[in-house]
Amino acid sequence: MPLLHILSQKNILTLTYTLKAGDAVIIHSSNNFNIYLILEGALILSKVFTNREIISFSILKSQDIVITSFKDLSRSNFFYKVEALADTYLLSFNHQSIQPYEKIIAIQNYQTSLRYTYMTEILAHRNTKDRLIHLLLILSELFGVVNKSYINIPLNISKLMLASIIGSNRNTVGQLISQLEYNRSIRYSKQKIIIYDMVSLINSTT
């Protein structure tokens, strides 16, 4: 039985969040009571540490769920940031209210956890350019809209966000994007990405 159907049929109390691109839900150890189901949209899940370091570790889409964990509440030196990359609708419900259906949650969480491997694949590259290209390929796979002569990625994603995901900085990402634009592989404008030549993009890796 799909999770959304269970929530509806069992009259489990839910809250709906409407996020615009750039909006975020912040989860601390003190308010870590809920599970979030993505009804529609795209999210990036990150840990933000007290020293301002940000580690992005998952790109999520429709029907994925967000479950966060703080193993040692007394030593939590981070919080979770769930940031929208496009207009996104989230359904929130208390973890305790869904306990009788833990198996359903476990199955859906396993499917979501497969997305975490994307970040492992990206960071496996030593070269920053290869990381960026791999990220663009993943974004096109998850969210790309294919047109006759290009692939549109309908997300609002800043250079700073791209840098955070691949473990780089905004200036380096800007330079790499300029190179890919010069080669006519992609177009980046107003935080939007269009891939014009997939073969050229793949061949740009080292």
Wavefront OBJ file of the C-alpha trace (Angstrom):
o trace
v 0.000 0.000 0.000
v 1.581 3.333 -1.046
v 2.582 5.632 1.787
v 0.384 8.495 0.598
v -2.623 6.169 0.541
v -1.925 5.059 4.122
v -1.700 8.645 5.334
v -5.058 9.409 3.737
v -6.930 6.234 4.674
v -5.756 6.156 8.299
v -6.461 9.873 8.845
v -2.910 10.522 9.984
v -2.345 14.194 10.712
v -0.162 15.807 8.056
v 1.090 19.274 7.225
v 1.806 20.494 3.706
v 4.746 22.768 2.908
v 4.975 24.744 -0.308
v 8.576 25.687 -1.077
v 9.801 27.987 -3.803
v 13.251 27.431 -5.278
v 15.757 28.511 -2.640
v 13.375 28.012 0.294
v 14.493 25.560 2.954
v 13.301 23.552 5.929
v 15.787 23.520 8.816
v 15.858 20.467 11.070
v 17.636 20.606 14.438
v 17.908 17.850 17.009
v 15.215 19.686 19.001
v 12.597 19.506 16.222
v 13.528 16.181 14.651
v 10.090 14.593 15.027
v 8.806 14.395 11.474
v 9.181 12.485 8.241
v 8.801 14.404 4.983
v 7.337 12.974 1.788
v 8.095 14.839 -1.437
v 4.855 15.117 -3.378
v 6.417 17.041 -6.236
v 9.632 18.913 -6.892
v 13.342 18.606 -6.185
v 15.401 18.959 -3.012
v 19.006 18.927 -1.920
v 19.644 17.523 1.563
v 22.680 18.914 3.381
v 24.341 18.960 6.767
v 25.352 22.419 7.981
v 27.991 22.386 10.722
v 28.617 25.005 13.387
v 31.899 25.934 11.661
v 29.760 26.818 8.565
v 30.970 23.830 6.586
v 28.207 22.443 4.364
v 28.096 18.853 3.136
v 25.403 18.059 0.580
v 24.747 14.342 0.467
v 21.532 13.666 -1.409
v 19.526 14.951 -4.365
v 15.874 13.992 -3.937
v 12.786 14.043 -6.139
v 9.076 13.244 -6.096
v 8.045 10.292 -3.861
v 11.340 10.280 -1.963
v 11.194 10.702 1.804
v 13.389 12.664 4.186
v 14.294 11.008 7.486
v 16.993 12.705 9.542
v 19.006 11.350 12.439
v 21.046 12.783 15.305
v 22.916 9.917 16.959
v 24.268 11.868 19.920
v 21.868 14.653 20.877
v 24.278 16.097 23.440
v 27.011 16.582 20.822
v 25.079 17.676 17.761
v 27.290 20.207 16.006
v 25.185 20.372 12.865
v 21.671 20.724 11.541
v 19.983 19.506 8.380
v 18.994 21.846 5.587
v 16.380 20.639 3.108
v 16.520 23.145 0.246
v 14.205 23.305 -2.752
v 15.758 23.400 -6.235
v 12.358 24.004 -7.840
v 8.790 24.599 -6.693
v 8.322 21.748 -4.236
v 5.457 20.339 -2.186
v 6.267 18.454 1.011
v 3.983 16.424 3.235
v 5.089 16.260 6.867
v 3.890 13.768 9.484
v 5.023 12.700 12.929
v 7.268 9.652 13.050
v 5.325 8.155 15.970
v 2.018 8.312 14.105
v 3.297 6.018 11.363
v 4.905 3.358 13.583
v 2.367 0.609 12.712
v 3.509 0.949 9.105
v 7.267 0.907 9.658
v 7.748 -1.691 6.908
v 6.253 0.670 4.326
v 8.496 3.467 5.575
v 11.527 1.158 5.451
v 10.826 0.200 1.833
v 10.352 3.807 0.755
v 13.411 4.911 2.713
v 15.488 2.211 1.004
v 14.383 3.488 -2.396
v 15.317 7.011 -1.332
v 18.692 5.865 0.004
v 19.637 4.717 -3.492
v 19.881 8.404 -4.390
v 22.719 8.746 -1.867
v 24.903 6.685 -4.189
v 24.791 9.554 -6.678
v 26.842 11.686 -4.305
v 29.333 8.855 -3.822
v 29.722 8.575 -7.585
v 30.269 12.329 -7.928
v 32.852 12.572 -5.152
v 34.684 9.486 -6.420
v 36.162 11.725 -9.126
v 39.359 13.468 -8.080
v 39.033 16.095 -10.786
v 36.589 18.942 -10.046
v 35.575 19.241 -13.686
v 34.674 15.554 -13.813
v 32.623 15.977 -10.642
v 30.680 18.849 -12.174
v 30.021 16.972 -15.406
v 28.902 13.877 -13.497
v 26.516 16.054 -11.475
v 25.064 17.564 -14.659
v 24.520 14.071 -16.062
v 22.710 12.993 -12.882
v 20.522 16.110 -12.900
v 19.625 15.461 -16.531
v 18.742 11.848 -15.695
v 16.552 12.767 -12.716
v 14.926 15.974 -13.915
v 15.845 16.551 -17.559
v 13.139 17.430 -20.071
v 14.170 16.294 -23.548
v 13.473 18.603 -26.463
v 14.458 18.193 -30.100
v 17.891 19.748 -29.827
v 18.594 20.074 -26.109
v 17.840 18.826 -22.597
v 16.364 21.366 -20.204
v 16.998 20.898 -16.474
v 14.088 22.831 -14.886
v 15.800 23.629 -11.596
v 17.023 26.835 -9.996
v 20.535 25.904 -8.980
v 23.174 28.513 -8.220
v 26.896 28.192 -8.838
v 27.355 28.250 -5.076
v 24.992 25.286 -4.727
v 26.777 23.389 -7.506
v 30.059 24.087 -5.730
v 28.666 22.859 -2.414
v 27.486 19.599 -3.965
v 30.804 18.762 -5.628
v 33.040 20.056 -2.824
v 34.453 23.053 -4.663
v 34.002 26.832 -4.663
v 31.898 29.262 -6.661
v 34.785 30.748 -8.669
v 36.066 27.367 -9.838
v 32.579 26.231 -10.810
v 32.054 29.492 -12.693
v 35.242 28.938 -14.686
v 34.301 25.344 -15.507
v 30.825 26.373 -16.633
v 32.375 29.025 -18.898
v 34.574 26.342 -20.478
v 31.583 24.072 -21.100
v 29.635 26.993 -22.556
v 32.571 27.881 -24.811
v 32.527 24.291 -26.104
v 28.768 24.693 -26.669
v 28.073 21.703 -24.453
v 25.765 23.584 -22.090
v 24.121 26.913 -21.431
v 23.878 28.359 -17.915
v 21.701 31.425 -17.430
v 19.756 32.766 -14.448
v 20.534 29.597 -12.465
v 19.061 27.415 -15.216
v 20.981 24.694 -17.066
v 20.443 23.532 -20.642
v 22.518 20.714 -22.133
v 22.963 21.209 -25.882
v 25.467 18.481 -26.670
v 25.485 15.429 -24.404
v 28.275 13.710 -26.345
v 30.495 16.780 -26.118
v 29.739 17.062 -22.402
v 30.708 13.449 -21.724
v 33.846 13.783 -23.845
v 34.881 16.808 -21.788
v 35.777 14.559 -18.871
v 39.454 13.880 -18.293
l 1 2 3 4 5 6 7 8 9 10 11 12 13 14 15 16 17 18 19 20 21 22 23 24 25 26 27 28 29 30 31 32 33 34 35 36 37 38 39 40 41 42 43 44 45 46 47 48 49 50 51 52 53 54 55 56 57 58 59 60 61 62 63 64 65 66 67 68 69 70 71 72 73 74 75 76 77 78 79 80 81 82 83 84 85 86 87 88 89 90 91 92 93 94 95 96 97 98 99 100 101 102 103 104 105 106 107 108 109 110 111 112 113 114 115 116 117 118 119 120 121 122 123 124 125 126 127 128 129 130 131 132 133 134 135 136 137 138 139 140 141 142 143 144 145 146 147 148 149 150 151 152 153 154 155 156 157 158 159 160 161 162 163 164 165 166 167 168 169 170 171 172 173 174 175 176 177 178 179 180 181 182 183 184 185 186 187 188 189 190 191 192 193 194 195 196 197 198 199 200 201 202 203 204 205 206
